[in-house]
């Protein structure tokens, strides 16, 4: 009886395995004819130098990492086009030392993103105000003074972390229809 039950459960599992569920990060709700995705350099309306390059490259890498699509920086000769503009970056003190100096900052990036099917000119996904934030501590040198080189190094690391989270969220939202 136990063997029969096991066999039945196995058969049910095999029959229902094609029910349409996929692992997170592996599905795609894009039309089947979308094979090439254009991701031209995002626009940058901020004063932060080259942030658009880092965000654009991370999004391209995330699409490539999914393995199903050819990704190109071109905006022509593609099946779908992802465009974006970095609209704002803010750096806000989050905590202060006993001497009332900022000791931790919140770094936020806001962007407008649009993903369009080129053949139908239909917007498949968009977010006009996508925002990501990360925090970092202010590095101090000897004597408790702020070390400017370390400060900007931490800011750069923060932008890299935000870019990774940003890319993962954008690509997952597009492919998994969230």
Sine and cosine of phi, psi and omega as CSV:
sin_phi,cos_phi,sin_psi,cos_psi,sin_omega,cos_omega
0.00,0.00,-0.66,0.75,0.01,-1.00
-0.90,0.43,-0.63,0.77,0.03,-1.00
-0.89,0.45,-0.68,0.74,0.01,-1.00
-0.89,0.45,-0.67,0.74,0.02,-1.00
-0.90,0.44,-0.68,0.74,0.02,-1.00
-0.89,0.46,-0.69,0.73,0.02,-1.00
-0.89,0.45,-0.68,0.74,0.02,-1.00
-0.89,0.45,-0.69,0.72,0.03,-1.00
-0.89,0.46,-0.65,0.76,0.04,-1.00
-0.88,0.47,-0.71,0.70,0.00,-1.00
-0.90,0.44,-0.66,0.76,0.04,-1.00
-0.88,0.47,-0.68,0.74,0.01,-1.00
-0.88,0.47,-0.67,0.74,0.00,-1.00
-0.92,0.39,-0.69,0.72,-0.04,-1.00
-0.91,0.41,-0.62,0.78,-0.05,-1.00
-1.00,0.01,-0.01,1.00,-0.04,-1.00
-0.92,0.39,-0.32,0.95,0.02,-1.00
-1.00,-0.10,0.49,0.87,-0.13,-0.99
-0.98,0.19,-0.03,1.00,0.08,-1.00
0.97,-0.26,-0.14,0.99,0.03,-1.00
-0.97,0.23,0.60,-0.80,0.08,-1.00
-0.71,-0.70,0.31,-0.95,0.07,-1.00
-0.92,0.38,0.56,-0.83,0.06,-1.00
-0.82,0.57,0.70,-0.72,0.00,-1.00
1.00,0.03,-0.07,1.00,-0.06,-1.00
-0.91,-0.42,-0.26,0.97,-0.06,-1.00
-0.99,0.11,0.14,-0.99,0.08,-1.00
-0.42,-0.91,0.76,-0.64,0.05,-1.00
-0.96,-0.30,0.29,0.96,0.03,-1.00
-0.98,0.19,0.44,-0.90,0.10,-0.99
-0.84,0.54,0.55,-0.83,-0.07,-1.00
-0.87,0.48,-0.47,0.88,-0.05,-1.00
-0.98,0.21,-0.11,0.99,0.04,-1.00
-0.98,0.21,0.95,-0.32,0.02,-1.00
-0.87,-0.48,-0.53,0.85,-0.03,-1.00
-0.88,-0.48,0.80,-0.60,-0.02,-1.00
-0.90,-0.44,0.81,-0.58,0.07,-1.00
-1.00,0.00,0.77,-0.64,0.06,-1.00
-0.76,-0.65,0.99,0.15,0.03,-1.00
-0.94,0.34,0.27,-0.96,-0.01,-1.00
-0.83,0.56,0.78,-0.63,0.03,-1.00
-0.90,0.43,0.45,-0.90,0.12,-0.99
-0.97,0.22,0.37,-0.93,0.00,-1.00
-0.71,-0.70,0.95,-0.31,0.02,-1.00
-0.99,-0.16,0.33,0.95,-0.01,-1.00
-0.94,-0.35,0.07,-1.00,0.04,-1.00
-0.99,-0.11,0.08,1.00,-0.01,-1.00
-1.00,0.09,0.86,-0.51,-0.10,-0.99
-0.93,0.37,0.79,-0.61,0.15,-0.99
0.90,0.43,0.24,0.97,0.03,-1.00
-0.90,0.44,-0.55,0.84,0.01,-1.00
-0.91,0.42,-0.54,0.84,0.02,-1.00
-0.92,0.39,-0.68,0.74,-0.02,-1.00
-0.92,0.39,-0.70,0.72,0.00,-1.00
-0.91,0.41,-0.69,0.72,0.01,-1.00
-0.88,0.47,-0.72,0.69,-0.02,-1.00
-0.89,0.45,-0.63,0.78,0.02,-1.00
-0.91,0.41,-0.63,0.78,0.04,-1.00
-0.91,0.42,-0.69,0.72,0.05,-1.00
-0.86,0.51,-0.72,0.69,-0.02,-1.00
-0.89,0.46,-0.62,0.79,0.01,-1.00
-0.91,0.41,-0.68,0.73,0.06,-1.00
-0.89,0.46,-0.70,0.71,0.00,-1.00
-0.88,0.47,-0.63,0.77,0.00,-1.00
-0.89,0.45,-0.39,0.92,0.05,-1.00
-0.97,0.25,-0.31,0.95,0.16,-0.99
0.97,0.24,-0.01,1.00,-0.08,-1.00
-0.98,-0.19,-0.26,0.97,-0.18,-0.98
-0.79,-0.61,0.51,-0.86,0.20,-0.98
-1.00,0.07,0.73,-0.69,-0.03,-1.00
-0.88,-0.48,0.74,-0.68,-0.04,-1.00
-0.71,-0.71,0.48,-0.88,0.07,-1.00
-0.98,0.20,-0.05,1.00,-0.05,-1.00
-0.98,0.22,0.43,-0.90,0.08,-1.00
-0.94,-0.33,0.11,0.99,0.07,-1.00
-0.81,-0.59,0.37,-0.93,0.01,-1.00
0.94,0.34,0.46,0.89,-0.02,-1.00
-0.84,-0.54,0.30,-0.95,0.04,-1.00
-1.00,0.04,-0.53,0.85,0.01,-1.00
-0.62,-0.79,0.43,-0.90,-0.08,-1.00
-0.73,-0.69,0.80,-0.60,0.07,-1.00
-0.95,-0.31,0.88,-0.47,0.03,-1.00
-0.87,-0.50,0.45,-0.89,0.00,-1.00
-0.43,-0.91,0.38,-0.93,0.08,-1.00
-0.69,-0.73,0.78,-0.62,0.09,-1.00
-0.99,0.14,0.94,-0.35,-0.11,-0.99
-1.00,-0.02,-0.47,0.88,-0.07,-1.00
-0.34,-0.94,0.54,-0.84,0.12,-0.99
-0.69,-0.73,0.78,-0.63,0.06,-1.00
-0.81,-0.58,0.58,-0.81,0.09,-1.00
-0.82,-0.58,0.92,-0.39,-0.12,-0.99
-0.85,-0.53,0.74,-0.67,0.08,-1.00
-0.88,0.48,0.70,-0.72,-0.01,-1.00
-0.94,-0.33,-0.62,0.78,0.05,-1.00
-0.68,-0.73,0.35,-0.94,-0.06,-1.00
-0.79,-0.62,0.49,-0.87,0.05,-1.00
-0.98,0.20,0.09,-1.00,0.04,-1.00
-0.87,0.50,-0.47,0.88,0.03,-1.00
-1.00,0.07,0.22,0.98,0.01,-1.00
0.89,0.45,0.48,0.88,0.14,-0.99
-0.98,-0.18,0.59,-0.80,0.03,-1.00
-0.87,0.48,0.75,-0.66,0.01,-1.00
-0.90,-0.44,-0.19,0.98,0.02,-1.00
-0.51,-0.86,0.66,-0.75,-0.02,-1.00
-0.85,-0.53,0.47,-0.88,0.17,-0.99
-0.96,-0.28,0.82,-0.57,0.00,-1.00
-0.95,-0.31,0.87,-0.50,-0.04,-1.00
-0.84,-0.53,0.64,-0.77,0.04,-1.00
-0.85,-0.53,0.74,-0.67,0.07,-1.00
-0.87,-0.50,0.72,-0.70,-0.04,-1.00
-0.64,-0.77,0.44,-0.90,0.14,-0.99
-0.96,-0.28,0.82,-0.58,-0.07,-1.00
-0.81,-0.59,0.66,-0.75,0.05,-1.00
-0.67,-0.74,0.72,-0.69,0.06,-1.00
-0.86,-0.50,0.88,-0.47,-0.15,-0.99
-0.85,-0.53,0.68,-0.74,0.16,-0.99
-0.98,0.21,0.90,-0.44,-0.10,-0.99
-0.93,0.36,-0.60,0.80,-0.07,-1.00
-0.94,0.34,-0.56,0.83,-0.01,-1.00
-0.97,-0.23,-0.17,0.99,-0.08,-1.00
0.87,0.50,0.42,0.91,0.00,-1.00
-1.00,-0.04,0.69,-0.72,0.10,-1.00
-0.98,0.21,0.88,-0.47,-0.01,-1.00
-1.00,0.03,-0.49,0.87,0.03,-1.00
-0.33,-0.94,0.62,-0.78,0.08,-1.00
-0.44,-0.90,0.43,-0.90,0.13,-0.99
-0.53,-0.85,0.95,-0.32,-0.06,-1.00
-0.97,0.23,-0.15,0.99,-0.04,-1.00
-0.55,-0.84,0.84,0.54,0.02,-1.00
-0.97,0.25,0.83,-0.56,-0.08,-1.00
-0.82,-0.57,0.72,-0.70,0.07,-1.00
-0.78,-0.63,0.61,-0.79,0.00,-1.00
-0.71,-0.70,0.44,-0.90,0.11,-0.99
-0.50,-0.87,0.40,-0.92,0.00,-1.00
-0.92,-0.40,0.46,-0.89,0.11,-0.99
-0.53,-0.85,0.51,-0.86,0.03,-1.00
-0.99,0.11,0.48,-0.88,0.09,-1.00
-0.99,0.13,0.80,-0.60,0.03,-1.00
-0.99,0.16,0.66,-0.75,0.05,-1.00
-0.89,-0.45,0.57,-0.82,0.04,-1.00
-1.00,0.01,-0.34,-0.94,0.02,-1.00
-0.92,0.40,0.63,-0.77,0.00,-1.00
0.99,0.16,0.14,0.99,0.05,-1.00
0.98,0.18,0.11,0.99,0.02,-1.00
-0.99,0.17,0.54,-0.84,0.02,-1.00
-0.93,0.37,0.76,-0.65,0.04,-1.00
-1.00,-0.10,0.95,-0.30,-0.10,-1.00
-0.85,0.53,-0.67,0.75,-0.01,-1.00
-0.89,0.46,-0.69,0.72,0.03,-1.00
-0.92,0.39,-0.61,0.79,0.02,-1.00
-0.85,0.53,-0.77,0.64,-0.02,-1.00
-0.94,0.33,-0.49,0.87,0.10,-1.00
-0.90,0.43,-0.65,0.76,0.04,-1.00
-0.92,0.39,-0.62,0.78,0.03,-1.00
-0.88,0.47,-0.67,0.74,0.03,-1.00
-0.89,0.45,-0.68,0.73,0.05,-1.00
-0.89,0.45,-0.61,0.79,0.03,-1.00
-0.90,0.44,-0.69,0.72,0.03,-1.00
-0.87,0.49,-0.65,0.76,0.03,-1.00
-0.89,0.46,-0.68,0.73,0.03,-1.00
-0.90,0.44,-0.69,0.72,0.02,-1.00
-0.89,0.46,-0.67,0.75,-0.01,-1.00
-0.87,0.50,-0.66,0.75,0.03,-1.00
-0.90,0.44,-0.73,0.68,0.03,-1.00
-0.90,0.43,-0.67,0.74,0.02,-1.00
-0.85,0.53,-0.78,0.63,-0.04,-1.00
-0.88,0.47,-0.71,0.71,0.00,-1.00
-0.88,0.48,-0.68,0.74,-0.01,-1.00
-0.92,0.38,-0.71,0.70,-0.01,-1.00
-0.88,0.48,-0.77,0.64,-0.06,-1.00
-0.92,0.39,-0.67,0.74,0.05,-1.00
-0.89,0.46,-0.66,0.75,0.02,-1.00
-0.88,0.47,-0.64,0.77,-0.01,-1.00
-0.95,0.32,-0.76,0.65,-0.11,-0.99
-0.97,0.24,-0.51,0.86,-0.09,-1.00
-0.96,-0.29,0.14,0.99,0.09,-1.00
0.83,0.56,0.71,0.70,0.07,-1.00
-1.00,0.01,0.00,0.00,0.00,0.00
